[in-house]
Amino acid sequence: MERGYDIKQILDFLNPSELNYQEWIYVGMALKEDGYDVSVWDSWSRSDSRYHSGECQRKWAGFHGNGYPVTAGTIVQMAKDRGWKPEIQGYELDWNDDIFIEKDDKVVVDKTWIENVEVQQPKAWNPASQLIKYLETLFESSENVGYVTQSWKNEDGKFLPSKGNTDRTAGQLIEQLSKCNDDIGSVLGDYNTEAGAWIRFNPIDGKGVKNENVTEFRYALVESDELEIEKQNAIIRELELPVACLVHSGGKSIHAIIKVDASDYNEYRKRVDYLYAVCQKNGFKVDTQNKNPSRLSRMPGIIRNGNKQFLIDTNIGKQSWNEWYEWIESVNDDLPEPESLESVWEDLPELAPCLIDEVLRKGHKMLIAGPSKAGKSFLLIELCCAIAEGRQWLDWQCEQGKVLYVNLELDRASCLHRFKDVYQALGWNAEHLNNIDIWNLRGKSVPMDKLAPKLIRRAAKKDYVAVIIDPIYKVITGDENSADQMSAFCNQFDKICTELGTSVIYCHHHSKGSQGGKRSMDRASGSGVFARDPDALLDLIELELTDAVKKQEVNKAICRACTMYLDSHFAWQEDVSQDDMLSSRAMQEYCKEKLTRRQYAELQVIIEKEIKLAEGKTAWRIEGTLREFQKFEPKNTWFDYPVHRADTVGILKDVQPDEEKPAWKRAMESRKSKNTKAEERKKSVEMAVAACGIEGDITLQALAEYMGTSEKTARRRVNEHGGYQILGSKVTERTGTKTEK
């Protein structure tokens, strides 16, 4: 697959029993969106004790998708949050290939320089003191402690713990241990010295040993069986993990009891996922089976197969989870050093040239935001064409250059046809198609942090002046309302700009509800980061067309149809005044007089088509928030499918955007006047007469069929018109039948 790995491989990493119900549903939705069969979801779900046969199939049938589907990127993010890292896919390098090394964040340990730290065994062996110190460090005296001294051997010869005990508090155990003369067995029960003993590091309620029995989500276990003891000790200290107790397991690992101080189970899971991810990135291969808060750890003060289980240290590293988290987040400082303004005052660097005059500079970012049906994709395709040809886009001149259009939504055929349709609608000669590259990624769900390096690698030698990503919701991972998550997401655009020296242009949808009363930068859905991150924000809002504006557009459409038809047949301009050329009534009357009946009927068909196109046009106001340039006056445009055309005559200047109005007011405004209705009925009769007259005599039955009414209604409308008469079953003009010219 294009992303370099199969989602089914990632599912092998995810344990369905560790997911909540909503996360499980998201996995199913994502699999269906990515084209997998329900059997993949069902097979994966079977390892969960909550599995019910047939449930996956029933849920699957209800996943119908929507405008913002759950994609495979969600599965990737779930796995990533739990420590998964994709394997790097190798490929043969060409001599001219650039090598990109993506620097990972949260990396503290330089694995090439880390030195082993030796673990010192206690000089005097006082088992009871070891365990007392452990209990005093981790528990309040009134909290119940879970521990296990009984074990059993499985088929592989490995000793495993039994359920154990939960009936005593830390205070009771400490009191009894202090009097046992180092005979721990007399307090806890004798244990098998080959197997050792175990203890739970979080307090429990004394009623069981499952996650739901944990009363405080205070600690997590970090353990690795893949590194030597000294290396584990070194990395734990180098990472400054907030360790409460560091215990030698008596085997080949160290058990680090980490302070996570979570308020509940959900927060515990998030913090443990973060903790494990940091450890993995720094070369500490964590045993991911130890995530549960009710997990057992090795009990200090115990002999295991001739080796001691003992406390190495307590309360090392950062003092708390928050202190450690803030340190990890800030430790990778690759920021430039401050510079003196005086040193550059007389030699200021040149500003980047404009890609779009007075709107966007080369190497900067631009967001186009708007609701559905605004034609945002068409607007971006128009921009691609304008940059490729070095022409104007919405009256802004574009610098010519190569552009990469990243298509995430349309199938390949639809996307390519759209480009051709836009070129033809604009009336441009496609002279520089070599300046447009299209990367079709529909169905190739890759989160933005994975897409960015792939894009950079492919675009490194292309010299693009712009990369256009349409739309971004397809590559968003995380909560779009979260400022920190969306800041990290938007940073990927900066990475592309910096690495390639190109502009990045992308589009996003509006939030739900009316947008008329909002500022342009507050309309985009999700966190305000979307509006404040780009260097230029162009926002589209629909204008509510008045009846007068609609009527004027229909008038222009009719005049245009008449003019084009007359131009194709004979010279006529000297017969009509300039004022009459702008009147649909005058033009139609002239055509009726000038054309044969057949020609006039052909024209009526063309006019009807033009009227439908005019009525289908929508009007939009584009407002801008610019970082580098002065704010421009709002631009009013028509979306005349498939392109946007500027309102050059100013008819939309006083039209207001749609705002929330009461239902009664919207109904009143949408109600047509009597004169408007009468005029529409009159035009429908004229069109029907012209169309039916092509075949010869016009019958009332044919007229009714064309208008889609009964003969009684057709008769009434003919009589209302006044220009026709009904003789028997035939309809004729009152002034007489026209003769062929």
N, C-alpha and C positions, 0 to 999 in steps of 0.2 A: 504494500500500500504506500501511497505517496508520503504519509506521515512517518514511515519508517518502522512502524510496529503495528501489530494487530491488537485491537481492543480486547479480544479474547485473552491475549497474554496478560493484559493488565488486570482483567477480572480474576486471574489466578492469584494475583497479589492481594486482591480485596477479599476479606472474609465477610460473607453476608450476615453472619451472626453478630458482627460488630457494628452493623449499620442500623439506623432507626428506620421506621416504616417509610417516611418520606424519601430518605436516601435510596431505599430499595426501589421505590416507584420511579425515582429519577433514572436509576440504572436501566430499568425496562424501557422508559421513554427514549432514552439516549440510544439504546440498541436498535429500537424500531426506527428512529430517525436516521440512523446510520446504515440501514438496510439489512440488518441481521434478522434471523428467524427467531421466533419465540422460543424455540428449543434451546437456544444459547442461554437465554435468561432462566429458563426452567431448570436446566442442568446445573447452572451455577448456584441457583437458590436452594438446591436439594441438601446442601451441607448445613443449612440452618435448621435448628430444632423447631422453628416456627413454620416450617414449610408445610403447605397443604396442597395436595395433588389437584391440579386443574385451576388453581388460583391465578397462576401466571397467564394462562390462556384467557381467562375471563378479563383480567386487567388489560391485557394486550389489545383486546378487541375494542376497548374504550379509548385507546390512545389515538386520537384523530389529528393531533398536531394543531399548531396555531401560528400566528405571525412571529412568535418569539419561542421557538421550540427548544426543548432540552436536547443538547447535542452530545456527541461522544466526548467533547471537551470537558463536560462535567465529570465523566468517569475518570478522565485523565487527572483532573484536579483532585478528585477524591483520593486517588492513589498517590498523587504527589504529596498531598497533605499528610499521608500516612507513611511517608519515607520512600516511596517508589521513585526510581530514577531510570529513564530509558537508556538502553544500551546505545552507545555511539556506533552508528552504522558506517563502516569504512567504504571508501571508494578510491579508485585509482586517480592520483593527481597528475594533472598535466604540468609541464615545465612552467607554464605561464599562470597557473592557478595561484590565487592568493590564499594564504592560510589564516583562518580566523580562529582565535581562541576566545571562547566566551567565558568571561570571568564570573565565577559563581559568588553569590553573596553569602554572608554568614560563615565565611571560612576564616578561622582563627589560627588553626594549627598548620604550620608548614611541615608536611609529612617528610620532606627531604632533610629537615634539620632537627626534628624532634629527637630528644635523647631519652632513653629509658630511665625510669625512676624506680630504684629498688624498693621492694616491700620488706620492711623489717618485722620479723616475728617478735611477739612480746618476750621480754627476757624472763619474766616470772609468769608462770601459768596459773592464773586465778579464774577459773571458769565462771564462777558466780559473779565476780566483779565485772567480767566482760558483758554478761547478759544484763546485769543491773544497769550498767552505763548505757547500753543500747535502749533499754526500756525507759530510762529517765530522759533520754534525748528525744525519743519519738512520741511518747504518750503522756497524757495527763493521768494522774493517779486513779481517777474514777472511770477510765475508759477500759472497755473489755479488749483483751488481747487474744488473737487466734494463733495457736502454735500446734506443731505436729511432731511427735516423737516416734510414732509407729509407722512402719513402711512395709512395702511388699515388692517382690521382684517380678518384672514382666518377662515375656518370652525372650527378649533380647538380653536379659540379664541385668537390666537397669533397675535400680531401686527407685520406687515412686512413693510419695507421701500418701497417707490415709487422710480422712476428713479432719481428724485432730480434735482439739478442745477449744472452747470459746467461753467457758463459764467463769473465768477469773479476771479481775481487773489488774491493771499494771501495778497499782499500789499493793494489792494482795500478793502478787508474785514477787515484788521487790522485797516486801517484808519477809516472806518465807525464804527467799534466796539468801538474804543477809544472815540467816540463821542455819543454813544447810551445810556449812563447813565444806563448801565447794562440791557437794554432791548434788549436782543439778537433777539427776535422776530421781532423787527423793522428793523433789518438788514437782517436776514435770512428768515424771514417769521415765523408766529406763528406755534407752534408744539403742538401735543397732549401730555399733561403732563402724561398721562397713558403710552404712548408708548415711549417717549423720542425722541432723534434725533441722526443722524448718520453722519459720515464724512469719506472721503477716505484719506488714509494716504500717498499715492503716488500721485505726480502731474500728471494731465491729459491734453489732448490737447484741451479740451473745445468742442469737436465734438461728444462725446459719453462717455459711462461709461464701456466699455469692456476692456479686457486686451490689445487689440491693440491700445487703446486710451491712455495708460500709457506712459508717456514721459521719466520717470526715474524710474528704478527698485531699489529704494533706501531702502525701508522698507518692513518688513513682519509682519504679525499679529500672536501672540501666545496667545491662549485663552483656558481655560478649564472650563467646567461646572461641573466636577466630584469631585473637591477638594474644601474644604472650603477656603474662601478668605485668611485667615491668612497663610494657608499651601501653597497656590499659591504664595503669596508674599515672603514666606521664600525660596521656591525652586528657584524662579526667581533670587533672590539675591545670593543664594548659588551657582548657576550655573554661576554667573557673566555674564549673558547675556548682550550683548551690547544694552541696552535699551535706545531709544531716548525719548519715553514718556510712562509712566505707568499710565493707566487710570482705575478708578473704573467704572464699567459698570452701576452702579445703580441697579444691580441685584445680581447674585451669582457668578460673575466672574470678573477677572482683565484682561484688554486688554493691552498686552505688545507690543509696536511698536518697532520692533527689526531692528537694522542697518544691512542690508545684502550687500548693496553697490554693486549690480550686474551690469555688463556692458551691459547685454542684457537678454532677456526672458529665454533663455536656461540656462544661468548661474544662474539666479534667481531661477529657478526650482530646480537645483542641490543644491543650498545653502539652500533653504527652506526644501528640503528633508533631508538634513544633520541636520539642526536645529531641525526639528521635531523628527528625530531619536534620537538625544541626549536628548531632553526633555523626550521622552517616556522612554528611558533607565533609566532616573533619577527620575521616578515616577510622572512626570507631563504629564497627559493624555491629549494630545492636540486635539482640535477639528480640524480634518483634512479638514473640509469644508472651512477653512479660508486660503487656500493656494494661491488663485489668487491674483496677484498684484493690481487688481482693487477693491479688497474687501472693504466693509464698516466696520468701527469700531465705537465704541460709542463716541459721541462728548462730550467733557468736558464742564462744565458750564450749564448743562441742568438738569431739574427735570424729573425723570421717576418714575411714580407710587409712588410718595411721597419720593423717594430716590434721592440723588444727583449723577449725573455723573460728576466725578471730577478728576483732575490731582493728582496722588499720588506722582509722582516724575518725574524728567527728567534727562537724561544723567547719568545713573547709570551703574554699571558693567564695562566691558572692553570698551575702547574708540572706537574700530572699530571691524568690522567683522574679519579682518586678525589677530588682536591681540587675539581675543577670540578663533578663530580657532586653532591657534598655542598653546594656553594654554590648550584647551581641548585635543589636540593630545598628549601633553606631560604630562598631569596631572596624568595618571595611571602609575606611575613609580614603577614597581616591579623588577627593576634591582638590582643585588647584589652590595654590597659595594666594593670599591677597596681594594685590599690586598697587603701587603708588600711582595716583592719578597724575601727579607731577611728572612722573617718568614718561608718560605717553601723551601728555597734553599737546605737545607740538608735533606729534607724529601719530595721530589717531588712526586706527585701522579703517579700511574702506568698508562701507556698508555693503551688504550683499545686494546684488542687482535684483530688480523686480521680475518675478515670474508673471504676476498679474498686476498691471499698473495700478498703483495707489491702493492695493489690497494685500498682496502677499509677496514676500521676498523669497528668493531661491534659498532652499535649505530650511524653510520655516514650515509650520503646521497650520492647516486650515480645516475647520469643521463646518459641514453643511447640515443644518438641522431642520426638520420639518415633519408634518404629519403624513400619514399615508395618502396616496393619490396626488401628492404634490409633484410627482415626477422627479424625485431626487436622483434616481439612477440615470434617467435621461439627461438631467442637468450635468451629472458627472461625465457622461459620455460626450455631451456637447463640449465640455471643458477639455476632454482628451483630444477631440478633433481640433479645437481652437489652438491648443498648444502645438499639436503636430503640424498644423498648417500656418501657425504664426498669425492667427486672425483674432477678431474680437469675440469675446464671450460676455454676453449681457452688457454690451457697450464698453467693456474693459478690454484693452489690448493685452494680448498674451505674448510672451517671449517664446519663440519657436524652439522646439527641442524634442527629445525622445521621452515618452511617457509609458509607464507600466500600469495597466488597469488590472487590479486584482478582483476578479469576479467570484464572489462567495455565494451568490444567491440564484443566478440564472443557469439553466442548462446551456451547454456550449452553443448549440444551434441558435437558441433565442438570443443569446448575447451577441453573436456575430451578426445576426440579422438586424438587431437594434442599431449597431454601428452604421450599417448601410442605410437603414431607414433615416437616421439622423442626418447623415451626409446629404441624402437626396432632399429631405425636407428643408435643410438649410440652403440648398441650391449651390453647394460648394463642389468644386472638382476635387476628387480624392487624389491629390498630387503627391502627398507625403505619407502614404500608409505605412511605409517602413519606419516611421517615427512612433508607431503605436504597437506595443506588445500587450497581449492579453494572457493572463494567468488564470485559467478556469479551475476553480477549487471547490465547486459545489459538491457536497458529499464527502469532502476531505476535511473532516473536522479537526482542526489543529488549533489549540489555544494560542493566543497572541505571543506569549513568551517563547513558544516553540516555533511559531511561524516566522517571527522576526529574523532569527539567524538563518533560516532556510531562504528567506527572501533576500537577505543581504548576500548570501553566497551566490545566488543566481544572478543578482543584479550588479555584482561588484565590478564587472568589466563592461557594463552596458551604457554607462554615462547617462542615466536617466535624469531629467530635470524635475520630474514629478513621479511619485508613486501614489496611485489612487486606490483606496481600499473601500469596497462597497459590498455590503454594509458591515459595520463593526460588531453588531450584536451577535453575528455568527462566530466571532472569535473571543468574545468576552468570557472570562471565567471568574467565578466569585460573585459577590453581591454588587450590582451596579449602583446601589444606594450607599455603599460603603466608601467613604472618602479615601481611606488608606489603600483599600484594594484597587480602586479605580486610579489612584495615583500611580500605583505600580503598573497597572495596565497601560496607562498613557505614557509611562516611561519607555515603553517599547517603541513608540513612535519617535521619541528623541533618539533612541539607539539607531533607528533606520536613518534618520536625518543626519546624524553625526557620522556614521560609518560610510554612508554613500554620498553625503553632500547634496542630498536631494530634498525636495519638498515632499511632505506627506499630507495628502488630502483625503478626508474620510467623511462619511455621513452617519447620522444617528437620528432616531425617531423622537418625536415629541412625547412628553408625558400625557397621560389621559386627561380628558376634560377640555373645557374651553381655554384658548390661549390668548384671546384678544386683549385681556386686561393685564397680561404679564409683560415684563421686560424681555427683550429678545434673548438675553443670556440666561433666563430662568425657565425657558420652555423645553429645553432638551431633557429627556427622561434620565432619571438616575441622579447620581451625585453632582453637585455643582462643579466638581472637578472637570467635567466634560466641557463646560462653558468657559472655564477660566484657564484651562491648560493650553488651548491652541493660540497661535499668534493672530489668527483671523477667524471670526465666527460669522457665517452668513446664515441667517434664519429666515425661513419662509413661513408666512402665515396667510391663510386664504382670505380673500376679500369677498364680502357679501354683495353680490351684484344687484343693483336696483332694476326695476322693470324698464326704466328709461335706458339704462346702459345695455340691457339685453336686447331691447328693441333696436337700438342703434347698431349693435353688432349684426343683427339679422339683416338690417337695411344695407349695411356694407357688404354682407355676403351676397345678397341678391344683386346689388349693383356690380359687384366683381364678376359674378356668373354671367350677367348680361353683357358686360364689357368684353369678357374673354370670348363669348360665343359670337358676338358681332364682329370682333377683330378677325376671327377665323373665317368669316364669310365675305365681307366686303368693307369698303371704306364708309364710315358713317359719322365720324366725329363732328363734321361741320353741320350736321342736321340737329345736333343736341347741344344745348347750352351747358356751361360748366355746372350751374346749379342743378339742372335736371340729371346730370351724370351722377349726382350724389343722392338722388331720390329714387328709391326702389319702385315707387308707384309710377313715376315718370318714365323710368327705364323700361318697366314692363309694358306700359301703354305704347311706348315707341316700338318695342319688339313685336308686340301684338299687331301693330299696323304694318311693320316693315317685313316681318317674316311670314313664310307660308304657314299654313296650319300644322303641317308635319314638323317644320322647323321649330315652331313655337312649342309644340308638344315635347320635342326633344329638350328644348331649353327648360321647360318646367320640371323635367326629371332632374336636370343638373341643378336647378335652383333648390329643389327639395333636398337634394344631397348636401348642398352648401349650407342650407338652413340647419340641418341636423348637426353638421360640423360646428357651426357657429354656436348653437345651443349647447354643445358639449364642451365648449371652451370654459376653462376656469381661470380665475384671476388671482394673482399672488403678489404680495408685497415682500420684498427682500430687505431686511435690515441688517446692519453690520456692527460688530464690535471688533475694533482693530487695535492691535498693540503698537504697530509701527507707523500707522498713517492716521490722518485726520478722519473723523467719522464722516461718512458720505450720506447724502440725502437718500431716504428709502427709495428703492427702485421698484416700480410697478411693472409686472410682466403678465402676459397671457401664456398659459400652458395650452398651446395649440398642438395637440398630440401629433408627432412625438417630440416636438421641440418647444422651448420657451422663447417667446418673442417680446421684446421690450415694448411698453406702451409709449409710442413715439408722439401721440397726439394729446396725451394727458387726460384721457377720458376716465382713468382710474384714480386720478389724484385725490379726489374728494370722497372716494368710496371707503367705507370703514370696514375693518376686519370683523369677522363673526365673533359675537360675544354671547354670554349666557342671557337669554331672554325668556320671559314666561311663555308657556305653550300657547296661550290665547293671542299673544302679540305676534308670535311666529306664524300662527294660522291666519291672522288678519293680513299680514304682509305678503303671505303667499297666495292670498285670494286674488284672482284676476278681476279687473273691472269689467263692466258690461260691454263697454266699447271694445276692449281688448278681445273678449270672447267673440263678439260679433265680427271683428276683423279677421280673426283666425278661421271662423266658419266660412267667411266669404272667400278667403284664399284657398281653403280646402276644396270648395266648389270649383274654382277656376282651374286648380291643378287636376281635379278629376275630369273635368270637361276636356282639358287639353290632352290628357293621357288617353281617355276613351275615344277621342276623336281621331286618333291615328288610324284606327281600323275602318273609319267611315262614319256612318250614322251613329249618333249617341243615344242609347236607350236609357230610360230611367232605371231599369234593372242593372245594367252595366255600371251606371253611376253609383248606385247603392252598394254594389259589390266592391267597387274600388274604394269607396269611403268607409266600408265596413259597417254600414248602417242598414236599417230597414228601408224599403221603398217609400214608406210614409215619411220617414225622417228626411230622406233625400229630396222628396218633393217639397217639404217645408223649407229646406235650406236653399233650394233653387229659387223658390218664390221670394224668400228673404233677400237673396242676392240682388234681384231686380234686373240683371243684365241678360237673363235667359228666360225662355218661355218653354212650357211643356205642351206639346201638341200630340194628344193621344199618348203613346208610350215613348215618344221621342223628345229630346231636349235640343233646342236650337237657340241661337243668339237672337235677341229682340231686333237687332239692327239688320238682320239678314245673314245668310250664310256666306262666309268669305270664299272667294275663288282662288284657285292656285295661281301663283305669280310665276 
